[in-house]
Amino acid sequence: MRNRSVTYSSEATFQALADPTRRAVLDLLRRGSQPAGHIAGAFPVSRPAISKHLRLLRRAHLVHEHREGRHRVYQLNPEPLRAVDSWLEQYRNFWKISLTNLKTFVEAEYANEIQQPHSHKPNTKTPKGNR
């Protein structure tokens, strides 16, 4: 067997992840390999519809399929999800910086409020029109 590098299309991965049913299938497969019939039974859609979802997940390399007797068994392949994780990392950094800046601002405002004496005097000025 020759050693070959496998590359995954991040576009295919994102397209596959765009559908909530396919994401739910991946969630189901996180628990371990499942026969196609068991996967189909977990959803309120037809078996042919689940077969199409599995085919798309297989083409995106998000699942591997193998035969055990008469059954097709599917297993999660998390490797293509690295592209998704890498893309999301940029947003994690954005939110981390944004939330750190917000925390710094709120703490500075709070410190200013504590340092400034509060005057609770009622406003005794009369409006110009009521003199």
Backbone atoms as SQL, in Angstrom:
CREATE TABLE atoms (id INTEGER PRIMARY KEY, chain TEXT, resi INTEGER, resn TEXT, atom TEXT, x REAL, y REAL, z REAL);
INSERT INTO atoms VALUES
  (1, 'A', 1, 'MET', 'N', 0.850, -1.174, 0.000),
  (2, 'A', 1, 'MET', 'CA', 0.000, 0.000, 0.000),
  (3, 'A', 1, 'MET', 'C', 0.890, 1.229, 0.000),
  (4, 'A', 2, 'ARG', 'N', 0.628, 2.155, -0.897),
  (5, 'A', 2, 'ARG', 'CA', 1.476, 3.335, -0.958),
  (6, 'A', 2, 'ARG', 'C', 0.969, 4.425, -0.027),
  (7, 'A', 3, 'ASN', 'N', 1.884, 5.224, 0.427),
  (8, 'A', 3, 'ASN', 'CA', 1.556, 6.316, 1.339),
  (9, 'A', 3, 'ASN', 'C', 1.149, 7.527, 0.517),
  (10, 'A', 4, 'ARG', 'N', -0.071, 7.987, 0.704),
  (11, 'A', 4, 'ARG', 'CA', -0.499, 9.162, -0.036),
  (12, 'A', 4, 'ARG', 'C', -1.136, 10.161, 0.903),
  (13, 'A', 5, 'SER', 'N', -0.922, 11.385, 0.570),
  (14, 'A', 5, 'SER', 'CA', -1.467, 12.464, 1.384),
  (15, 'A', 5, 'SER', 'C', -2.914, 12.706, 0.973),
  (16, 'A', 6, 'VAL', 'N', -3.775, 12.843, 1.947),
  (17, 'A', 6, 'VAL', 'CA', -5.182, 13.084, 1.666),
  (18, 'A', 6, 'VAL', 'C', -5.476, 14.554, 1.933),
  (19, 'A', 7, 'THR', 'N', -6.059, 15.191, 0.937),
  (20, 'A', 7, 'THR', 'CA', -6.464, 16.581, 1.136),
  (21, 'A', 7, 'THR', 'C', -7.981, 16.632, 1.116),
  (22, 'A', 8, 'TYR', 'N', -8.519, 17.508, 1.911),
  (23, 'A', 8, 'TYR', 'CA', -9.967, 17.633, 2.020),
  (24, 'A', 8, 'TYR', 'C', -10.393, 18.997, 1.515),
  (25, 'A', 9, 'SER', 'N', -11.503, 19.029, 0.836),
  (26, 'A', 9, 'SER', 'CA', -12.040, 20.288, 0.337),
  (27, 'A', 9, 'SER', 'C', -12.830, 20.958, 1.452),
  (28, 'A', 10, 'SER', 'N', -12.337, 22.123, 1.888),
  (29, 'A', 10, 'SER', 'CA', -13.071, 22.823, 2.950),
  (30, 'A', 10, 'SER', 'C', -14.427, 23.276, 2.441),
  (31, 'A', 11, 'GLU', 'N', -14.539, 23.559, 1.154),
  (32, 'A', 11, 'GLU', 'CA', -15.840, 23.961, 0.591),
  (33, 'A', 11, 'GLU', 'C', -16.846, 22.823, 0.713),
  (34, 'A', 12, 'ALA', 'N', -16.427, 21.603, 0.382),
  (35, 'A', 12, 'ALA', 'CA', -17.312, 20.440, 0.506),
  (36, 'A', 12, 'ALA', 'C', -17.694, 20.213, 1.963),
  (37, 'A', 13, 'THR', 'N', -16.738, 20.430, 2.862),
  (38, 'A', 13, 'THR', 'CA', -17.014, 20.260, 4.294),
  (39, 'A', 13, 'THR', 'C', -18.066, 21.256, 4.751),
  (40, 'A', 14, 'PHE', 'N', -17.890, 22.532, 4.397),
  (41, 'A', 14, 'PHE', 'CA', -18.856, 23.551, 4.803),
  (42, 'A', 14, 'PHE', 'C', -20.228, 23.295, 4.182),
  (43, 'A', 15, 'GLN', 'N', -20.255, 22.863, 2.922),
  (44, 'A', 15, 'GLN', 'CA', -21.543, 22.555, 2.289),
  (45, 'A', 15, 'GLN', 'C', -22.243, 21.411, 3.001),
  (46, 'A', 16, 'ALA', 'N', -21.471, 20.398, 3.376),
  (47, 'A', 16, 'ALA', 'CA', -22.064, 19.262, 4.082),
  (48, 'A', 16, 'ALA', 'C', -22.585, 19.681, 5.452),
  (49, 'A', 17, 'LEU', 'N', -21.855, 20.563, 6.121),
  (50, 'A', 17, 'LEU', 'CA', -22.253, 21.005, 7.462),
  (51, 'A', 17, 'LEU', 'C', -23.404, 22.009, 7.441),
  (52, 'A', 18, 'ALA', 'N', -23.740, 22.518, 6.276),
  (53, 'A', 18, 'ALA', 'CA', -24.800, 23.527, 6.175),
  (54, 'A', 18, 'ALA', 'C', -26.175, 22.973, 6.523),
  (55, 'A', 19, 'ASP', 'N', -26.348, 21.672, 6.405),
  (56, 'A', 19, 'ASP', 'CA', -27.659, 21.069, 6.640),
  (57, 'A', 19, 'ASP', 'C', -27.769, 20.547, 8.075),
  (58, 'A', 20, 'PRO', 'N', -28.842, 20.905, 8.781),
  (59, 'A', 20, 'PRO', 'CA', -28.985, 20.469, 10.180),
  (60, 'A', 20, 'PRO', 'C', -29.114, 18.945, 10.332),
  (61, 'A', 21, 'THR', 'N', -29.702, 18.282, 9.359),
  (62, 'A', 21, 'THR', 'CA', -29.816, 16.817, 9.456),
  (63, 'A', 21, 'THR', 'C', -28.441, 16.181, 9.360),
  (64, 'A', 22, 'ARG', 'N', -27.592, 16.677, 8.464),
  (65, 'A', 22, 'ARG', 'CA', -26.243, 16.115, 8.347),
  (66, 'A', 22, 'ARG', 'C', -25.423, 16.391, 9.602),
  (67, 'A', 23, 'ARG', 'N', -25.605, 17.569, 10.195),
  (68, 'A', 23, 'ARG', 'CA', -24.901, 17.836, 11.459),
  (69, 'A', 23, 'ARG', 'C', -25.387, 16.881, 12.543),
  (70, 'A', 24, 'ALA', 'N', -26.677, 16.590, 12.545),
  (71, 'A', 24, 'ALA', 'CA', -27.223, 15.649, 13.537),
  (72, 'A', 24, 'ALA', 'C', -26.680, 14.236, 13.303),
  (73, 'A', 25, 'VAL', 'N', -26.498, 13.852, 12.044),
  (74, 'A', 25, 'VAL', 'CA', -25.909, 12.542, 11.743),
  (75, 'A', 25, 'VAL', 'C', -24.495, 12.488, 12.302),
  (76, 'A', 26, 'LEU', 'N', -23.728, 13.551, 12.097),
  (77, 'A', 26, 'LEU', 'CA', -22.360, 13.590, 12.632),
  (78, 'A', 26, 'LEU', 'C', -22.373, 13.513, 14.152),
  (79, 'A', 27, 'ASP', 'N', -23.319, 14.197, 14.779),
  (80, 'A', 27, 'ASP', 'CA', -23.440, 14.115, 16.242),
  (81, 'A', 27, 'ASP', 'C', -23.718, 12.683, 16.688),
  (82, 'A', 28, 'LEU', 'N', -24.568, 11.995, 15.952),
  (83, 'A', 28, 'LEU', 'CA', -24.882, 10.602, 16.263),
  (84, 'A', 28, 'LEU', 'C', -23.629, 9.730, 16.122),
  (85, 'A', 29, 'LEU', 'N', -22.841, 10.001, 15.093),
  (86, 'A', 29, 'LEU', 'CA', -21.647, 9.193, 14.842),
  (87, 'A', 29, 'LEU', 'C', -20.501, 9.512, 15.796),
  (88, 'A', 30, 'ARG', 'N', -20.585, 10.615, 16.517),
  (89, 'A', 30, 'ARG', 'CA', -19.561, 10.903, 17.539),
  (90, 'A', 30, 'ARG', 'C', -19.562, 9.827, 18.606),
  (91, 'A', 31, 'ARG', 'N', -20.692, 9.189, 18.814),
  (92, 'A', 31, 'ARG', 'CA', -20.807, 8.138, 19.834),
  (93, 'A', 31, 'ARG', 'C', -20.212, 6.818, 19.375),
  (94, 'A', 32, 'GLY', 'N', -19.917, 6.724, 18.070),
  (95, 'A', 32, 'GLY', 'CA', -19.328, 5.492, 17.537),
  (96, 'A', 32, 'GLY', 'C', -19.950, 5.105, 16.217),
  (97, 'A', 33, 'SER', 'N', -19.384, 4.103, 15.597),
  (98, 'A', 33, 'SER', 'CA', -19.863, 3.604, 14.302),
  (99, 'A', 33, 'SER', 'C', -21.313, 3.146, 14.416),
  (100, 'A', 34, 'GLN', 'N', -22.056, 3.371, 13.331),
  (101, 'A', 34, 'GLN', 'CA', -23.471, 3.003, 13.311),
  (102, 'A', 34, 'GLN', 'C', -23.826, 2.425, 11.943),
  (103, 'A', 35, 'PRO', 'N', -24.657, 1.391, 11.915),
  (104, 'A', 35, 'PRO', 'CA', -25.157, 0.907, 10.626),
  (105, 'A', 35, 'PRO', 'C', -26.132, 1.927, 10.038),
  (106, 'A', 36, 'ALA', 'N', -26.217, 1.953, 8.716),
  (107, 'A', 36, 'ALA', 'CA', -27.078, 2.920, 8.031),
  (108, 'A', 36, 'ALA', 'C', -28.526, 2.833, 8.524),
  (109, 'A', 37, 'GLY', 'N', -29.005, 1.613, 8.751),
  (110, 'A', 37, 'GLY', 'CA', -30.392, 1.446, 9.218),
  (111, 'A', 37, 'GLY', 'C', -30.635, 2.087, 10.571),
  (112, 'A', 38, 'HIS', 'N', -29.666, 2.004, 11.456),
  (113, 'A', 38, 'HIS', 'CA', -29.789, 2.618, 12.782),
  (114, 'A', 38, 'HIS', 'C', -29.793, 4.139, 12.647),
  (115, 'A', 39, 'ILE', 'N', -28.941, 4.653, 11.778),
  (116, 'A', 39, 'ILE', 'CA', -28.901, 6.105, 11.543),
  (117, 'A', 39, 'ILE', 'C', -30.236, 6.568, 10.992),
  (118, 'A', 40, 'ALA', 'N', -30.751, 5.854, 9.992),
  (119, 'A', 40, 'ALA', 'CA', -32.030, 6.223, 9.379),
  (120, 'A', 40, 'ALA', 'C', -33.166, 6.189, 10.400),
  (121, 'A', 41, 'GLY', 'N', -33.118, 5.211, 11.306),
  (122, 'A', 41, 'GLY', 'CA', -34.173, 5.083, 12.309),
  (123, 'A', 41, 'GLY', 'C', -34.177, 6.208, 13.338),
  (124, 'A', 42, 'ALA', 'N', -33.091, 6.941, 13.423),
  (125, 'A', 42, 'ALA', 'CA', -32.992, 8.020, 14.405),
  (126, 'A', 42, 'ALA', 'C', -33.596, 9.332, 13.893),
  (127, 'A', 43, 'PHE', 'N', -34.064, 9.352, 12.637),
  (128, 'A', 43, 'PHE', 'CA', -34.571, 10.589, 12.048),
  (129, 'A', 43, 'PHE', 'C', -35.965, 10.391, 11.480),
  (130, 'A', 44, 'PRO', 'N', -36.763, 11.454, 11.511),
  (131, 'A', 44, 'PRO', 'CA', -38.144, 11.344, 11.028),
  (132, 'A', 44, 'PRO', 'C', -38.269, 11.527, 9.513),
  (133, 'A', 45, 'VAL', 'N', -37.193, 11.303, 8.775),
  (134, 'A', 45, 'VAL', 'CA', -37.249, 11.413, 7.313),
  (135, 'A', 45, 'VAL', 'C', -37.066, 10.018, 6.719),
  (136, 'A', 46, 'SER', 'N', -37.311, 9.896, 5.431),
  (137, 'A', 46, 'SER', 'CA', -37.250, 8.588, 4.775),
  (138, 'A', 46, 'SER', 'C', -35.822, 8.049, 4.715),
  (139, 'A', 47, 'ARG', 'N', -35.713, 6.740, 4.570),
  (140, 'A', 47, 'ARG', 'CA', -34.389, 6.114, 4.429),
  (141, 'A', 47, 'ARG', 'C', -33.652, 6.626, 3.192),
  (142, 'A', 48, 'PRO', 'N', -34.347, 6.804, 2.050),
  (143, 'A', 48, 'PRO', 'CA', -33.632, 7.358, 0.898),
  (144, 'A', 48, 'PRO', 'C', -33.077, 8.763, 1.169),
  (145, 'A', 49, 'ALA', 'N', -33.801, 9.551, 1.949),
  (146, 'A', 49, 'ALA', 'CA', -33.310, 10.897, 2.278),
  (147, 'A', 49, 'ALA', 'C', -32.044, 10.800, 3.128),
  (148, 'A', 50, 'ILE', 'N', -32.035, 9.890, 4.097),
  (149, 'A', 50, 'ILE', 'CA', -30.841, 9.704, 4.932),
  (150, 'A', 50, 'ILE', 'C', -29.696, 9.169, 4.083),
  (151, 'A', 51, 'SER', 'N', -29.996, 8.281, 3.138),
  (152, 'A', 51, 'SER', 'CA', -28.951, 7.772, 2.237),
  (153, 'A', 51, 'SER', 'C', -28.298, 8.910, 1.464),
  (154, 'A', 52, 'LYS', 'N', -29.096, 9.862, 1.014),
  (155, 'A', 52, 'LYS', 'CA', -28.534, 11.019, 0.295),
  (156, 'A', 52, 'LYS', 'C', -27.646, 11.847, 1.217),
  (157, 'A', 53, 'HIS', 'N', -28.092, 12.043, 2.445),
  (158, 'A', 53, 'HIS', 'CA', -27.271, 12.787, 3.415),
  (159, 'A', 53, 'HIS', 'C', -25.949, 12.055, 3.665),
  (160, 'A', 54, 'LEU', 'N', -26.019, 10.741, 3.845),
  (161, 'A', 54, 'LEU', 'CA', -24.809, 9.963, 4.081),
  (162, 'A', 54, 'LEU', 'C', -23.870, 10.012, 2.872),
  (163, 'A', 55, 'ARG', 'N', -24.445, 9.975, 1.682),
  (164, 'A', 55, 'ARG', 'CA', -23.626, 10.059, 0.471),
  (165, 'A', 55, 'ARG', 'C', -22.881, 11.394, 0.418),
  (166, 'A', 56, 'LEU', 'N', -23.580, 12.486, 0.754),
  (167, 'A', 56, 'LEU', 'CA', -22.946, 13.806, 0.768),
  (168, 'A', 56, 'LEU', 'C', -21.857, 13.883, 1.833),
  (169, 'A', 57, 'LEU', 'N', -22.117, 13.328, 2.996),
  (170, 'A', 57, 'LEU', 'CA', -21.108, 13.307, 4.063),
  (171, 'A', 57, 'LEU', 'C', -19.898, 12.470, 3.646),
  (172, 'A', 58, 'ARG', 'N', -20.160, 11.381, 2.923),
  (173, 'A', 58, 'ARG', 'CA', -19.069, 10.526, 2.451),
  (174, 'A', 58, 'ARG', 'C', -18.235, 11.270, 1.406),
  (175, 'A', 59, 'ARG', 'N', -18.885, 11.974, 0.486),
  (176, 'A', 59, 'ARG', 'CA', -18.168, 12.733, -0.543),
  (177, 'A', 59, 'ARG', 'C', -17.331, 13.860, 0.062),
  (178, 'A', 60, 'ALA', 'N', -17.803, 14.404, 1.182),
  (179, 'A', 60, 'ALA', 'CA', -17.051, 15.455, 1.881),
  (180, 'A', 60, 'ALA', 'C', -15.997, 14.846, 2.807),
  (181, 'A', 61, 'HIS', 'N', -15.904, 13.519, 2.808),
  (182, 'A', 61, 'HIS', 'CA', -14.939, 12.771, 3.638),
  (183, 'A', 61, 'HIS', 'C', -15.180, 12.947, 5.140),
  (184, 'A', 62, 'LEU', 'N', -16.397, 13.333, 5.514),
  (185, 'A', 62, 'LEU', 'CA', -16.718, 13.493, 6.930),
  (186, 'A', 62, 'LEU', 'C', -17.089, 12.166, 7.579),
  (187, 'A', 63, 'VAL', 'N', -17.438, 11.172, 6.749),
  (188, 'A', 63, 'VAL', 'CA', -17.712, 9.825, 7.255),
  (189, 'A', 63, 'VAL', 'C', -17.011, 8.810, 6.367),
  (190, 'A', 64, 'HIS', 'N', -16.681, 7.682, 6.966),
  (191, 'A', 64, 'HIS', 'CA', -16.162, 6.529, 6.235),
  (192, 'A', 64, 'HIS', 'C', -17.246, 5.464, 6.264),
  (193, 'A', 65, 'GLU', 'N', -17.327, 4.709, 5.203),
  (194, 'A', 65, 'GLU', 'CA', -18.294, 3.621, 5.128),
  (195, 'A', 65, 'GLU', 'C', -17.542, 2.304, 4.930),
  (196, 'A', 66, 'HIS', 'N', -17.987, 1.274, 5.618),
  (197, 'A', 66, 'HIS', 'CA', -17.479, -0.064, 5.362),
  (198, 'A', 66, 'HIS', 'C', -18.615, -1.057, 5.522),
  (199, 'A', 67, 'ARG', 'N', -18.418, -2.244, 4.996),
  (200, 'A', 67, 'ARG', 'CA', -19.461, -3.278, 5.062),
  (201, 'A', 67, 'ARG', 'C', -19.152, -4.247, 6.190),
  (202, 'A', 68, 'GLU', 'N', -20.202, -4.598, 6.896),
  (203, 'A', 68, 'GLU', 'CA', -20.153, -5.691, 7.877),
  (204, 'A', 68, 'GLU', 'C', -21.308, -6.608, 7.525),
  (205, 'A', 69, 'GLY', 'N', -20.994, -7.665, 6.813),
  (206, 'A', 69, 'GLY', 'CA', -22.065, -8.550, 6.332),
  (207, 'A', 69, 'GLY', 'C', -22.925, -7.798, 5.332),
  (208, 'A', 70, 'ARG', 'N', -24.218, -7.749, 5.603),
  (209, 'A', 70, 'ARG', 'CA', -25.139, -7.047, 4.705),
  (210, 'A', 70, 'ARG', 'C', -25.286, -5.576, 5.066),
  (211, 'A', 71, 'HIS', 'N', -24.664, -5.139, 6.131),
  (212, 'A', 71, 'HIS', 'CA', -24.862, -3.770, 6.618),
  (213, 'A', 71, 'HIS', 'C', -23.751, -2.829, 6.154),
  (214, 'A', 72, 'ARG', 'N', -24.157, -1.622, 5.857),
  (215, 'A', 72, 'ARG', 'CA', -23.197, -0.546, 5.611),
  (216, 'A', 72, 'ARG', 'C', -23.048, 0.198, 6.939),
  (217, 'A', 73, 'VAL', 'N', -21.826, 0.266, 7.409),
  (218, 'A', 73, 'VAL', 'CA', -21.556, 0.890, 8.706),
  (219, 'A', 73, 'VAL', 'C', -20.800, 2.186, 8.458),
  (220, 'A', 74, 'TYR', 'N', -21.243, 3.232, 9.139),
  (221, 'A', 74, 'TYR', 'CA', -20.643, 4.553, 8.973),
  (222, 'A', 74, 'TYR', 'C', -19.896, 4.954, 10.232),
  (223, 'A', 75, 'GLN', 'N', -18.778, 5.606, 10.008),
  (224, 'A', 75, 'GLN', 'CA', -17.922, 6.060, 11.099),
  (225, 'A', 75, 'GLN', 'C', -17.523, 7.513, 10.825),
  (226, 'A', 76, 'LEU', 'N', -17.500, 8.313, 11.860),
  (227, 'A', 76, 'LEU', 'CA', -17.106, 9.721, 11.749),
  (228, 'A', 76, 'LEU', 'C', -15.630, 9.835, 11.394),
  (229, 'A', 77, 'ASN', 'N', -15.323, 10.735, 10.471),
  (230, 'A', 77, 'ASN', 'CA', -13.938, 11.088, 10.159),
  (231, 'A', 77, 'ASN', 'C', -13.779, 12.559, 10.527),
  (232, 'A', 78, 'PRO', 'N', -13.215, 12.869, 11.674),
  (233, 'A', 78, 'PRO', 'CA', -13.143, 14.261, 12.124),
  (234, 'A', 78, 'PRO', 'C', -12.068, 15.090, 11.414),
  (235, 'A', 79, 'GLU', 'N', -11.228, 14.456, 10.623),
  (236, 'A', 79, 'GLU', 'CA', -10.101, 15.167, 10.008),
  (237, 'A', 79, 'GLU', 'C', -10.513, 16.402, 9.177),
  (238, 'A', 80, 'PRO', 'N', -11.534, 16.316, 8.309),
  (239, 'A', 80, 'PRO', 'CA', -11.907, 17.512, 7.538),
  (240, 'A', 80, 'PRO', 'C', -12.422, 18.663, 8.407),
  (241, 'A', 81, 'LEU', 'N', -12.804, 18.351, 9.630),
  (242, 'A', 81, 'LEU', 'CA', -13.306, 19.401, 10.519),
  (243, 'A', 81, 'LEU', 'C', -12.188, 20.331, 10.994),
  (244, 'A', 82, 'ARG', 'N', -10.937, 19.939, 10.751),
  (245, 'A', 82, 'ARG', 'CA', -9.815, 20.815, 11.105),
  (246, 'A', 82, 'ARG', 'C', -9.899, 22.136, 10.346),
  (247, 'A', 83, 'ALA', 'N', -10.333, 22.089, 9.086),
  (248, 'A', 83, 'ALA', 'CA', -10.478, 23.317, 8.295),
  (249, 'A', 83, 'ALA', 'C', -11.530, 24.222, 8.922),
  (250, 'A', 84, 'VAL', 'N', -12.617, 23.633, 9.399),
  (251, 'A', 84, 'VAL', 'CA', -13.673, 24.404, 10.059),
  (252, 'A', 84, 'VAL', 'C', -13.133, 25.004, 11.354),
  (253, 'A', 85, 'ASP', 'N', -12.417, 24.199, 12.116),
  (254, 'A', 85, 'ASP', 'CA', -11.850, 24.671, 13.372),
  (255, 'A', 85, 'ASP', 'C', -10.857, 25.805, 13.132),
  (256, 'A', 86, 'SER', 'N', -10.053, 25.675, 12.104),
  (257, 'A', 86, 'SER', 'CA', -9.080, 26.712, 11.774),
  (258, 'A', 86, 'SER', 'C', -9.787, 28.018, 11.415),
  (259, 'A', 87, 'TRP', 'N', -10.853, 27.913, 10.646),
  (260, 'A', 87, 'TRP', 'CA', -11.629, 29.097, 10.257),
  (261, 'A', 87, 'TRP', 'C', -12.282, 29.732, 11.490),
  (262, 'A', 88, 'LEU', 'N', -12.839, 28.893, 12.361),
  (263, 'A', 88, 'LEU', 'CA', -13.492, 29.397, 13.566),
  (264, 'A', 88, 'LEU', 'C', -12.506, 30.017, 14.550),
  (265, 'A', 89, 'GLU', 'N', -11.271, 29.558, 14.535),
  (266, 'A', 89, 'GLU', 'CA', -10.258, 30.073, 15.453),
  (267, 'A', 89, 'GLU', 'C', -10.092, 31.581, 15.302),
  (268, 'A', 90, 'GLN', 'N', -10.192, 32.068, 14.072),
  (269, 'A', 90, 'GLN', 'CA', -10.091, 33.507, 13.829),
  (270, 'A', 90, 'GLN', 'C', -11.194, 34.254, 14.588),
  (271, 'A', 91, 'TYR', 'N', -12.379, 33.672, 14.609),
  (272, 'A', 91, 'TYR', 'CA', -13.502, 34.302, 15.296),
  (273, 'A', 91, 'TYR', 'C', -13.389, 34.149, 16.804),
  (274, 'A', 92, 'ARG', 'N', -12.819, 33.053, 17.259),
  (275, 'A', 92, 'ARG', 'CA', -12.574, 32.904, 18.694),
  (276, 'A', 92, 'ARG', 'C', -11.633, 34.009, 19.169),
  (277, 'A', 93, 'ASN', 'N', -10.578, 34.253, 18.397),
  (278, 'A', 93, 'ASN', 'CA', -9.637, 35.324, 18.748),
  (279, 'A', 93, 'ASN', 'C', -10.319, 36.682, 18.727),
  (280, 'A', 94, 'PHE', 'N', -11.155, 36.915, 17.724),
  (281, 'A', 94, 'PHE', 'CA', -11.894, 38.180, 17.640),
  (282, 'A', 94, 'PHE', 'C', -12.738, 38.391, 18.888),
  (283, 'A', 95, 'TRP', 'N', -13.498, 37.366, 19.281),
  (284, 'A', 95, 'TRP', 'CA', -14.369, 37.501, 20.452),
  (285, 'A', 95, 'TRP', 'C', -13.568, 37.612, 21.739),
  (286, 'A', 96, 'LYS', 'N', -12.469, 36.917, 21.822),
  (287, 'A', 96, 'LYS', 'CA', -11.641, 37.009, 23.024),
  (288, 'A', 96, 'LYS', 'C', -11.127, 38.431, 23.202),
  (289, 'A', 97, 'ILE', 'N', -10.614, 39.018, 22.127),
  (290, 'A', 97, 'ILE', 'CA', -10.114, 40.399, 22.189),
  (291, 'A', 97, 'ILE', 'C', -11.250, 41.363, 22.477),
  (292, 'A', 98, 'SER', 'N', -12.377, 41.183, 21.795),
  (293, 'A', 98, 'SER', 'CA', -13.523, 42.075, 21.994),
  (294, 'A', 98, 'SER', 'C', -14.042, 42.015, 23.424),
  (295, 'A', 99, 'LEU', 'N', -14.143, 40.817, 23.967),
  (296, 'A', 99, 'LEU', 'CA', -14.652, 40.680, 25.331),
  (297, 'A', 99, 'LEU', 'C', -13.644, 41.195, 26.357),
  (298, 'A', 100, 'THR', 'N', -12.369, 41.032, 26.073),
  (299, 'A', 100, 'THR', 'CA', -11.341, 41.582, 26.964),
  (300, 'A', 100, 'THR', 'C', -11.420, 43.104, 26.971),
  (301, 'A', 101, 'ASN', 'N', -11.591, 43.691, 25.783),
  (302, 'A', 101, 'ASN', 'CA', -11.730, 45.151, 25.692),
  (303, 'A', 101, 'ASN', 'C', -12.986, 45.630, 26.414),
  (304, 'A', 102, 'LEU', 'N', -14.082, 44.907, 26.258),
  (305, 'A', 102, 'LEU', 'CA', -15.321, 45.270, 26.945),
  (306, 'A', 102, 'LEU', 'C', -15.127, 45.188, 28.456),
  (307, 'A', 103, 'LYS', 'N', -14.482, 44.148, 28.934),
  (308, 'A', 103, 'LYS', 'CA', -14.239, 43.990, 30.371),
  (309, 'A', 103, 'LYS', 'C', -13.398, 45.155, 30.889),
  (310, 'A', 104, 'THR', 'N', -12.353, 45.509, 30.164),
  (311, 'A', 104, 'THR', 'CA', -11.487, 46.619, 30.570),
  (312, 'A', 104, 'THR', 'C', -12.285, 47.913, 30.644),
  (313, 'A', 105, 'PHE', 'N', -13.128, 48.157, 29.646),
  (314, 'A', 105, 'PHE', 'CA', -13.950, 49.371, 29.621),
  (315, 'A', 105, 'PHE', 'C', -14.919, 49.413, 30.801),
  (316, 'A', 106, 'VAL', 'N', -15.620, 48.316, 31.026),
  (317, 'A', 106, 'VAL', 'CA', -16.605, 48.267, 32.113),
  (318, 'A', 106, 'VAL', 'C', -15.920, 48.447, 33.465),
  (319, 'A', 107, 'GLU', 'N', -14.786, 47.801, 33.662),
  (320, 'A', 107, 'GLU', 'CA', -14.061, 47.952, 34.929),
  (321, 'A', 107, 'GLU', 'C', -13.583, 49.386, 35.126),
  (322, 'A', 108, 'ALA', 'N', -13.132, 50.038, 34.067),
  (323, 'A', 108, 'ALA', 'CA', -12.679, 51.435, 34.171),
  (324, 'A', 108, 'ALA', 'C', -13.851, 52.351, 34.490),
  (325, 'A', 109, 'GLU', 'N', -14.992, 52.134, 33.864),
  (326, 'A', 109, 'GLU', 'CA', -16.184, 52.940, 34.140),
  (327, 'A', 109, 'GLU', 'C', -16.644, 52.746, 35.587),
  (328, 'A', 110, 'TYR', 'N', -16.603, 51.522, 36.049),
  (329, 'A', 110, 'TYR', 'CA', -17.000, 51.223, 37.420),
  (330, 'A', 110, 'TYR', 'C', -16.058, 51.918, 38.401),
  (331, 'A', 111, 'ALA', 'N', -14.764, 51.862, 38.121),
  (332, 'A', 111, 'ALA', 'CA', -13.773, 52.510, 38.991),
  (333, 'A', 111, 'ALA', 'C', -14.000, 54.020, 39.012),
  (334, 'A', 112, 'ASN', 'N', -14.330, 54.619, 37.871),
  (335, 'A', 112, 'ASN', 'CA', -14.617, 56.066, 37.815),
  (336, 'A', 112, 'ASN', 'C', -15.846, 56.415, 38.634),
  (337, 'A', 113, 'GLU', 'N', -16.868, 55.571, 38.568),
  (338, 'A', 113, 'GLU', 'CA', -18.086, 55.839, 39.338),
  (339, 'A', 113, 'GLU', 'C', -17.805, 55.806, 40.837),
  (340, 'A', 114, 'ILE', 'N', -17.002, 54.864, 41.282),
  (341, 'A', 114, 'ILE', 'CA', -16.693, 54.734, 42.707),
  (342, 'A', 114, 'ILE', 'C', -15.866, 55.916, 43.193),
  (343, 'A', 115, 'GLN', 'N', -14.953, 56.384, 42.366),
  (344, 'A', 115, 'GLN', 'CA', -14.073, 57.482, 42.768),
  (345, 'A', 115, 'GLN', 'C', -14.777, 58.830, 42.774),
  (346, 'A', 116, 'GLN', 'N', -15.776, 59.012, 41.955),
  (347, 'A', 116, 'GLN', 'CA', -16.473, 60.293, 41.901),
  (348, 'A', 116, 'GLN', 'C', -17.548, 60.332, 42.974),
  (349, 'A', 117, 'PRO', 'N', -17.583, 61.439, 43.755),
  (350, 'A', 117, 'PRO', 'CA', -18.645, 61.536, 44.777),
  (351, 'A', 117, 'PRO', 'C', -19.995, 61.710, 44.082),
  (352, 'A', 118, 'HIS', 'N', -20.964, 61.027, 44.616),
  (353, 'A', 118, 'HIS', 'CA', -22.321, 61.134, 44.057),
  (354, 'A', 118, 'HIS', 'C', -23.039, 62.281, 44.732),
  (355, 'A', 119, 'SER', 'N', -23.575, 63.192, 43.964),
  (356, 'A', 119, 'SER', 'CA', -24.380, 64.255, 44.566),
  (357, 'A', 119, 'SER', 'C', -25.830, 63.897, 44.347),
  (358, 'A', 120, 'HIS', 'N', -26.540, 63.826, 45.428),
  (359, 'A', 120, 'HIS', 'CA', -27.947, 63.457, 45.366),
  (360, 'A', 120, 'HIS', 'C', -28.833, 64.670, 45.599),
  (361, 'A', 121, 'LYS', 'N', -28.300, 65.888, 45.292),
  (362, 'A', 121, 'LYS', 'CA', -29.095, 67.087, 45.461),
  (363, 'A', 121, 'LYS', 'C', -30.142, 67.151, 44.359),
  (364, 'A', 122, 'PRO', 'N', -31.361, 67.500, 44.715),
  (365, 'A', 122, 'PRO', 'CA', -32.381, 67.630, 43.678),
  (366, 'A', 122, 'PRO', 'C', -32.077, 68.850, 42.819),
  (367, 'A', 123, 'ASN', 'N', -32.498, 68.791, 41.605),
  (368, 'A', 123, 'ASN', 'CA', -32.291, 69.899, 40.672),
  (369, 'A', 123, 'ASN', 'C', -33.209, 71.045, 41.076),
  (370, 'A', 124, 'THR', 'N', -32.618, 72.169, 41.570),
  (371, 'A', 124, 'THR', 'CA', -33.417, 73.289, 42.066),
  (372, 'A', 124, 'THR', 'C', -33.562, 74.399, 41.042),
  (373, 'A', 125, 'LYS', 'N', -32.991, 74.225, 39.873),
  (374, 'A', 125, 'LYS', 'CA', -33.125, 75.242, 38.840),
  (375, 'A', 125, 'LYS', 'C', -34.532, 75.202, 38.278),
  (376, 'A', 126, 'THR', 'N', -35.067, 76.361, 38.021),
  (377, 'A', 126, 'THR', 'CA', -36.372, 76.430, 37.388),
  (378, 'A', 126, 'THR', 'C', -36.191, 76.688, 35.917),
  (379, 'A', 127, 'PRO', 'N', -37.014, 76.081, 35.140),
  (380, 'A', 127, 'PRO', 'CA', -36.902, 76.295, 33.696),
  (381, 'A', 127, 'PRO', 'C', -37.108, 77.755, 33.346),
  (382, 'A', 128, 'LYS', 'N', -36.469, 78.218, 32.271),
  (383, 'A', 128, 'LYS', 'CA', -36.502, 79.637, 31.889),
  (384, 'A', 128, 'LYS', 'C', -37.925, 80.134, 31.648),
  (385, 'A', 129, 'GLY', 'N', -38.769, 79.339, 31.181),
  (386, 'A', 129, 'GLY', 'CA', -40.134, 79.773, 30.855),
  (387, 'A', 129, 'GLY', 'C', -41.007, 79.949, 32.072),
  (388, 'A', 130, 'ASN', 'N', -40.647, 79.503, 33.274),
  (389, 'A', 130, 'ASN', 'CA', -41.502, 79.567, 34.476),
  (390, 'A', 130, 'ASN', 'C', -41.006, 80.560, 35.476),
  (391, 'A', 131, 'ARG', 'N', -40.415, 81.693, 35.129),
  (392, 'A', 131, 'ARG', 'CA', -39.913, 82.647, 36.093),
  (393, 'A', 131, 'ARG', 'C', -40.940, 83.648, 36.441);
